[in-house]
Amino acid sequence: MKKVFLNGIYSYDENLVLKLIDFEKGRISYEKVEEEFKRNYDLIWELQKDVEYKSDGLLTWQDLLRPFSEIIENTKVLGLKRYFETNFFYRTLYFEEKLKIKENKIEEWIENYFKIPNENTKRIIILPSPLLFLEFSENIKLKIICDIMEEIVEAILSKRKGILFFEDPVIVRRDILKEEKNILKKFYKKISSKTEIIIQTYFGKIDKIIDFLFSLDVKGIGIDFIRNEIEKIKNWDKDKILVAGIVDCENSYIEEKKEIEKILNRLKEKVKEIYLSGNCDFVFLPKKIADEKFKLIKNLA
């Protein structure tokens, strides 16, 4: 099976976009939209048919946080906040006191947001890291986020099998406080007892944080090689998988196979086990280009 991850939120097919617009304008019923979603899921599964861990492309996720407002009590969805230097915007979440999971909603929530083609599928279970959650939230502390996330992870793993994939652009973009590091260490240690974990970093340099990432109880670390030189991993921890983001998901230029092979061969000189991925979410690309870039790394994996 191919060692490649379809990471993050994936691009919509053009027909799905048009159907969503038609529905919003009252021209079609939501059943027509659901039919188009089903077709998009079929395309996603076909794209990953020989891939070890599969993703549903998070097609129903408006962003990486908003779905959590549906299962955490006393949560409000607020205004838009720019997603770093991209042209995408996230809704921030506001948390009131006495947070807890809506246990009567969690099973339906998992079915809606973590789809699988069949019961034997091993998923890449993509979630916002606690730091990313904190970045787009108000009136909540990191420790509380970790506690809530631990409960949610446990619920997901009762229904889905696979590897946890925490997206974390924040950890490479600002200084992480000592107290925050201690909280994160405890969180990942607890979660690692349940399943394997990947922390996917992007949108920043790893220089200042790589040693801390190595200290965490995680199976692997994802690195954005559009922003990081290969020499940054010369002292790679041999016990960690490298998830190499080697195609640019912020640029519509489709890389030549030879240039990607050259990068991959250099990485193989330094790291024992490598999975390939985009440098960040594929959603920033038109679907046809996202498909071509994913096929490129899949064929090289």
VOTOR-227300 format. One record per residue (C-alpha): residue number from 0; x, y, z. Coordinates in Angstrom, 3 decimals, always signed. Example, Ala and Ser with C-alpha at 12.3 -4.5 7.8 and 13.67 -1.06 7.14 Angstrom:
<recs>
{rec 0, {+12.300, -4.500, +7.800}}
{rec 1, {+13.670, -1.060, +7.140}}
</recs>
This chain:
<recs>
{rec 0, {+0.000, +0.000, +0.000}}
{rec 1, {+1.149, +3.514, -0.825}}
{rec 2, {+2.675, +5.571, +1.996}}
{rec 3, {+1.021, +8.862, +1.195}}
{rec 4, {-1.472, +11.073, +3.054}}
{rec 5, {-4.295, +13.082, +1.529}}
{rec 6, {-3.874, +15.650, +4.268}}
{rec 7, {-6.226, +18.393, +5.399}}
{rec 8, {-9.412, +19.618, +3.755}}
{rec 9, {-9.630, +18.654, +0.082}}
{rec 10, {-10.893, +20.681, -2.878}}
{rec 11, {-14.501, +20.500, -4.057}}
{rec 12, {-15.407, +19.318, -7.536}}
{rec 13, {-16.759, +22.213, -9.633}}
{rec 14, {-20.168, +20.527, -9.964}}
{rec 15, {-20.477, +20.338, -6.167}}
{rec 16, {-19.733, +24.057, -5.876}}
{rec 17, {-22.446, +24.827, -8.440}}
{rec 18, {-24.950, +22.578, -6.670}}
{rec 19, {-24.260, +24.320, -3.340}}
{rec 20, {-24.836, +27.725, -4.987}}
{rec 21, {-28.092, +26.489, -6.567}}
{rec 22, {-29.270, +25.191, -3.193}}
{rec 23, {-28.459, +28.465, -1.415}}
{rec 24, {-30.508, +30.333, -4.052}}
{rec 25, {-33.430, +27.935, -3.632}}
{rec 26, {-33.177, +26.462, -7.120}}
{rec 27, {-32.683, +22.823, -6.045}}
{rec 28, {-33.421, +20.605, -3.044}}
{rec 29, {-30.699, +19.494, -0.626}}
{rec 30, {-31.143, +15.920, -1.920}}
{rec 31, {-29.436, +17.044, -5.144}}
{rec 32, {-26.538, +18.437, -3.095}}
{rec 33, {-26.256, +15.149, -1.191}}
{rec 34, {-26.070, +13.253, -4.487}}
{rec 35, {-23.174, +15.457, -5.559}}
{rec 36, {-21.431, +14.977, -2.213}}
{rec 37, {-21.736, +11.206, -2.681}}
{rec 38, {-20.158, +11.481, -6.129}}
{rec 39, {-17.292, +13.537, -4.668}}
{rec 40, {-16.735, +10.939, -1.943}}
{rec 41, {-16.586, +8.222, -4.600}}
{rec 42, {-13.924, +10.241, -6.424}}
{rec 43, {-11.955, +10.658, -3.183}}
{rec 44, {-12.020, +6.911, -2.451}}
{rec 45, {-10.987, +6.104, -6.024}}
{rec 46, {-8.086, +8.557, -5.806}}
{rec 47, {-6.850, +6.699, -2.692}}
{rec 48, {-7.726, +3.109, -3.664}}
{rec 49, {-4.155, +1.841, -3.130}}
{rec 50, {-3.312, +4.125, -0.184}}
{rec 51, {-2.670, +2.718, +3.312}}
{rec 52, {-4.593, +5.330, +5.340}}
{rec 53, {-7.581, +7.008, +3.686}}
{rec 54, {-9.275, +10.380, +4.212}}
{rec 55, {-12.759, +11.486, +3.167}}
{rec 56, {-11.260, +14.874, +2.263}}
{rec 57, {-13.200, +16.550, +5.101}}
{rec 58, {-15.652, +17.662, +2.416}}
{rec 59, {-18.368, +18.606, +4.908}}
{rec 60, {-15.994, +20.617, +7.137}}
{rec 61, {-16.387, +24.367, +6.616}}
{rec 62, {-13.081, +24.714, +8.478}}
{rec 63, {-11.161, +22.638, +11.025}}
{rec 64, {-13.008, +24.018, +14.080}}
{rec 65, {-16.636, +24.673, +13.234}}
{rec 66, {-17.800, +21.026, +13.432}}
{rec 67, {-16.870, +20.978, +17.122}}
{rec 68, {-19.509, +23.607, +17.867}}
{rec 69, {-22.097, +20.888, +17.176}}
{rec 70, {-20.945, +18.537, +19.940}}
{rec 71, {-19.528, +20.797, +22.667}}
{rec 72, {-22.191, +22.366, +24.856}}
{rec 73, {-22.158, +26.129, +25.545}}
{rec 74, {-20.299, +26.930, +22.326}}
{rec 75, {-21.022, +29.897, +20.056}}
{rec 76, {-19.824, +30.408, +16.487}}
{rec 77, {-18.507, +33.965, +16.092}}
{rec 78, {-17.093, +36.052, +13.256}}
{rec 79, {-14.497, +35.339, +10.634}}
{rec 80, {-10.742, +35.284, +11.224}}
{rec 81, {-8.209, +34.999, +8.414}}
{rec 82, {-6.496, +31.609, +8.236}}
{rec 83, {-2.927, +32.885, +8.459}}
{rec 84, {-1.703, +34.346, +5.118}}
{rec 85, {-4.225, +32.469, +2.957}}
{rec 86, {-7.409, +33.757, +1.340}}
{rec 87, {-9.473, +31.446, +3.574}}
{rec 88, {-11.285, +32.474, +6.735}}
{rec 89, {-12.257, +30.435, +9.812}}
{rec 90, {-15.138, +31.118, +12.174}}
{rec 91, {-13.865, +31.584, +15.714}}
{rec 92, {-15.540, +29.670, +18.536}}
{rec 93, {-16.541, +31.190, +21.875}}
{rec 94, {-16.784, +28.874, +24.884}}
{rec 95, {-18.847, +29.546, +27.967}}
{rec 96, {-18.438, +27.780, +31.308}}
{rec 97, {-19.220, +24.123, +32.062}}
{rec 98, {-18.143, +22.629, +28.760}}
{rec 99, {-19.003, +19.029, +28.037}}
{rec 100, {-19.599, +16.726, +25.103}}
{rec 101, {-23.140, +16.252, +23.824}}
{rec 102, {-23.102, +12.494, +24.293}}
{rec 103, {-26.447, +12.042, +22.526}}
{rec 104, {-25.013, +13.687, +19.375}}
{rec 105, {-21.500, +12.237, +19.209}}
{rec 106, {-22.287, +9.055, +17.231}}
{rec 107, {-24.190, +10.933, +14.513}}
{rec 108, {-21.427, +13.570, +14.455}}
{rec 109, {-18.778, +10.913, +13.795}}
{rec 110, {-20.873, +9.445, +10.973}}
{rec 111, {-21.232, +12.890, +9.387}}
{rec 112, {-17.644, +14.057, +9.680}}
{rec 113, {-15.505, +10.896, +9.551}}
{rec 114, {-16.852, +8.923, +6.623}}
{rec 115, {-15.437, +5.577, +5.477}}
{rec 116, {-16.137, +3.516, +2.322}}
{rec 117, {-16.339, +0.294, +4.351}}
{rec 118, {-15.822, -1.013, +7.889}}
{rec 119, {-12.303, -2.321, +7.156}}
{rec 120, {-10.959, +1.089, +6.124}}
{rec 121, {-7.984, +2.473, +8.040}}
{rec 122, {-8.492, +6.229, +8.275}}
{rec 123, {-6.265, +9.188, +8.589}}
{rec 124, {-8.287, +10.881, +11.348}}
{rec 125, {-7.600, +14.575, +10.800}}
{rec 126, {-8.126, +16.966, +13.715}}
{rec 127, {-7.005, +20.478, +14.671}}
{rec 128, {-4.132, +20.403, +17.142}}
{rec 129, {-4.845, +21.896, +20.576}}
{rec 130, {-2.754, +24.938, +19.608}}
{rec 131, {-4.688, +25.463, +16.373}}
{rec 132, {-7.927, +25.076, +18.327}}
{rec 133, {-6.707, +27.721, +20.786}}
{rec 134, {-5.704, +30.086, +17.974}}
{rec 135, {-9.271, +30.283, +16.649}}
{rec 136, {-11.128, +30.170, +19.969}}
{rec 137, {-12.082, +32.633, +22.693}}
{rec 138, {-12.577, +32.262, +26.455}}
{rec 139, {-10.946, +28.853, +26.736}}
{rec 140, {-7.576, +27.630, +28.019}}
{rec 141, {-5.239, +25.113, +26.398}}
{rec 142, {-5.683, +22.587, +29.215}}
{rec 143, {-9.476, +22.595, +28.772}}
{rec 144, {-9.073, +22.123, +25.016}}
{rec 145, {-6.833, +19.115, +25.620}}
{rec 146, {-9.331, +17.585, +28.053}}
{rec 147, {-12.216, +18.010, +25.603}}
{rec 148, {-10.126, +16.727, +22.680}}
{rec 149, {-9.168, +13.640, +24.654}}
{rec 150, {-12.858, +12.781, +25.129}}
{rec 151, {-13.603, +13.392, +21.451}}
{rec 152, {-10.667, +11.261, +20.314}}
{rec 153, {-11.817, +8.399, +22.507}}
{rec 154, {-15.300, +8.594, +20.978}}
{rec 155, {-13.925, +8.672, +17.418}}
{rec 156, {-11.631, +5.697, +18.022}}
{rec 157, {-14.577, +3.672, +19.310}}
{rec 158, {-16.079, +3.964, +15.802}}
{rec 159, {-13.086, +4.418, +13.499}}
{rec 160, {-9.670, +2.785, +13.238}}
{rec 161, {-6.619, +4.535, +11.907}}
{rec 162, {-3.928, +7.062, +12.672}}
{rec 163, {-4.553, +10.461, +14.295}}
{rec 164, {-3.337, +13.412, +12.276}}
{rec 165, {-3.180, +16.698, +14.198}}
{rec 166, {-2.792, +19.754, +11.954}}
{rec 167, {-0.560, +22.314, +13.665}}
{rec 168, {+0.648, +25.398, +11.792}}
{rec 169, {+0.732, +27.348, +15.064}}
{rec 170, {+3.590, +25.423, +16.653}}
{rec 171, {+6.050, +26.633, +13.979}}
{rec 172, {+4.788, +30.223, +13.901}}
{rec 173, {+5.094, +31.484, +17.483}}
{rec 174, {+7.036, +30.823, +20.646}}
{rec 175, {+5.429, +28.058, +22.690}}
{rec 176, {+5.435, +28.786, +26.406}}
{rec 177, {+6.956, +26.321, +28.880}}
{rec 178, {+3.551, +25.770, +30.497}}
{rec 179, {+2.021, +25.082, +27.062}}
{rec 180, {+4.747, +22.555, +26.278}}
{rec 181, {+4.062, +20.688, +29.507}}
{rec 182, {+0.331, +20.546, +28.750}}
{rec 183, {+0.949, +19.335, +25.198}}
{rec 184, {+3.404, +16.656, +26.359}}
{rec 185, {+0.839, +15.231, +28.759}}
{rec 186, {-1.904, +15.390, +26.126}}
{rec 187, {+0.035, +13.553, +23.406}}
{rec 188, {+1.306, +10.978, +25.900}}
{rec 189, {-2.284, +10.123, +26.896}}
{rec 190, {-3.518, +10.001, +23.305}}
{rec 191, {-0.561, +7.892, +22.113}}
{rec 192, {-1.697, +5.080, +24.400}}
{rec 193, {-4.842, +4.788, +22.249}}
{rec 194, {-3.402, +4.953, +18.716}}
{rec 195, {-0.499, +6.334, +16.654}}
{rec 196, {-0.200, +10.099, +16.133}}
{rec 197, {+1.169, +12.371, +13.446}}
{rec 198, {+1.668, +16.112, +14.047}}
{rec 199, {+1.537, +17.943, +10.721}}
{rec 200, {+3.282, +21.330, +10.762}}
{rec 201, {+3.087, +23.876, +7.962}}
{rec 202, {+3.281, +27.606, +7.143}}
{rec 203, {+6.519, +28.001, +9.112}}
{rec 204, {+10.087, +26.978, +9.926}}
{rec 205, {+10.802, +24.053, +12.241}}
{rec 206, {+14.210, +25.207, +13.529}}
{rec 207, {+13.157, +26.378, +17.000}}
{rec 208, {+10.630, +23.635, +17.705}}
{rec 209, {+12.069, +20.440, +16.195}}
{rec 210, {+13.672, +19.222, +19.439}}
{rec 211, {+10.403, +19.691, +21.300}}
{rec 212, {+8.540, +17.773, +18.565}}
{rec 213, {+11.037, +14.921, +18.906}}
{rec 214, {+10.340, +14.820, +22.644}}
{rec 215, {+6.619, +14.160, +22.147}}
{rec 216, {+5.026, +10.696, +22.207}}
{rec 217, {+4.061, +10.768, +18.540}}
{rec 218, {+4.738, +8.368, +15.694}}
{rec 219, {+5.632, +10.987, +13.131}}
{rec 220, {+6.098, +14.652, +12.267}}
{rec 221, {+4.972, +16.433, +9.122}}
{rec 222, {+7.153, +19.156, +7.657}}
{rec 223, {+6.388, +21.793, +5.032}}
{rec 224, {+9.358, +21.449, +2.672}}
{rec 225, {+8.217, +24.431, +0.646}}
{rec 226, {+9.336, +26.545, +3.626}}
{rec 227, {+12.050, +24.320, +5.108}}
{rec 228, {+15.376, +23.217, +3.665}}
{rec 229, {+16.185, +19.497, +3.646}}
{rec 230, {+19.261, +20.138, +5.776}}
{rec 231, {+16.964, +21.006, +8.692}}
{rec 232, {+16.374, +17.262, +9.220}}
{rec 233, {+20.014, +16.133, +9.160}}
{rec 234, {+19.728, +14.987, +12.792}}
{rec 235, {+16.340, +13.322, +12.381}}
{rec 236, {+15.078, +11.113, +15.217}}
{rec 237, {+15.287, +7.594, +13.741}}
{rec 238, {+12.206, +6.509, +15.730}}
{rec 239, {+9.955, +9.078, +14.043}}
{rec 240, {+8.217, +8.832, +10.681}}
{rec 241, {+8.731, +11.849, +8.429}}
{rec 242, {+5.611, +13.105, +6.650}}
{rec 243, {+7.205, +15.056, +3.838}}
{rec 244, {+5.122, +17.906, +2.417}}
{rec 245, {+6.900, +18.120, -0.918}}
{rec 246, {+4.227, +19.370, -3.308}}
{rec 247, {+3.116, +22.981, -3.001}}
{rec 248, {-0.609, +23.193, -2.179}}
{rec 249, {-0.555, +26.982, -2.366}}
{rec 250, {+0.652, +27.141, -5.967}}
{rec 251, {-1.147, +25.821, -9.060}}
{rec 252, {+2.124, +24.951, -10.785}}
{rec 253, {+2.300, +21.161, -11.088}}
{rec 254, {+5.775, +20.002, -10.167}}
{rec 255, {+7.853, +17.872, -12.532}}
{rec 256, {+8.250, +14.268, -11.464}}
{rec 257, {+12.044, +14.547, -11.671}}
{rec 258, {+12.233, +17.501, -9.274}}
{rec 259, {+10.076, +15.695, -6.685}}
{rec 260, {+12.130, +12.489, -7.106}}
{rec 261, {+15.307, +14.475, -6.486}}
{rec 262, {+13.928, +15.881, -3.219}}
{rec 263, {+12.648, +12.467, -2.143}}
{rec 264, {+16.001, +10.799, -2.778}}
{rec 265, {+17.743, +13.384, -0.623}}
{rec 266, {+15.223, +12.815, +2.168}}
{rec 267, {+15.752, +9.058, +1.993}}
{rec 268, {+19.440, +9.595, +2.726}}
{rec 269, {+18.500, +11.074, +6.111}}
{rec 270, {+15.250, +9.345, +7.189}}
{rec 271, {+14.321, +5.670, +7.484}}
{rec 272, {+10.530, +5.855, +6.997}}
{rec 273, {+8.786, +8.495, +4.893}}
{rec 274, {+5.176, +9.215, +3.988}}
{rec 275, {+4.454, +11.855, +1.344}}
{rec 276, {+1.867, +14.640, +1.557}}
{rec 277, {+1.058, +18.131, +0.420}}
{rec 278, {+2.869, +20.896, +2.259}}
{rec 279, {-0.546, +21.978, +3.665}}
{rec 280, {-4.248, +21.371, +2.908}}
{rec 281, {-5.077, +20.639, -0.743}}
{rec 282, {-8.163, +22.870, -0.481}}
{rec 283, {-6.173, +25.918, -1.595}}
{rec 284, {-5.964, +24.405, -5.113}}
{rec 285, {-8.578, +23.788, -7.825}}
{rec 286, {-9.617, +20.132, -7.641}}
{rec 287, {-8.100, +19.093, -10.982}}
{rec 288, {-4.709, +20.433, -9.930}}
{rec 289, {-5.031, +18.959, -6.420}}
{rec 290, {-5.758, +15.565, -8.016}}
{rec 291, {-2.682, +15.785, -10.249}}
{rec 292, {-0.411, +16.758, -7.365}}
{rec 293, {-1.754, +13.954, -5.181}}
{rec 294, {-1.324, +11.399, -7.985}}
{rec 295, {+2.250, +12.610, -8.460}}
{rec 296, {+3.271, +11.908, -4.856}}
{rec 297, {+1.198, +8.724, -4.704}}
{rec 298, {+3.076, +7.297, -7.682}}
{rec 299, {+6.384, +8.086, -6.004}}
{rec 300, {+5.437, +6.778, -2.543}}
</recs>
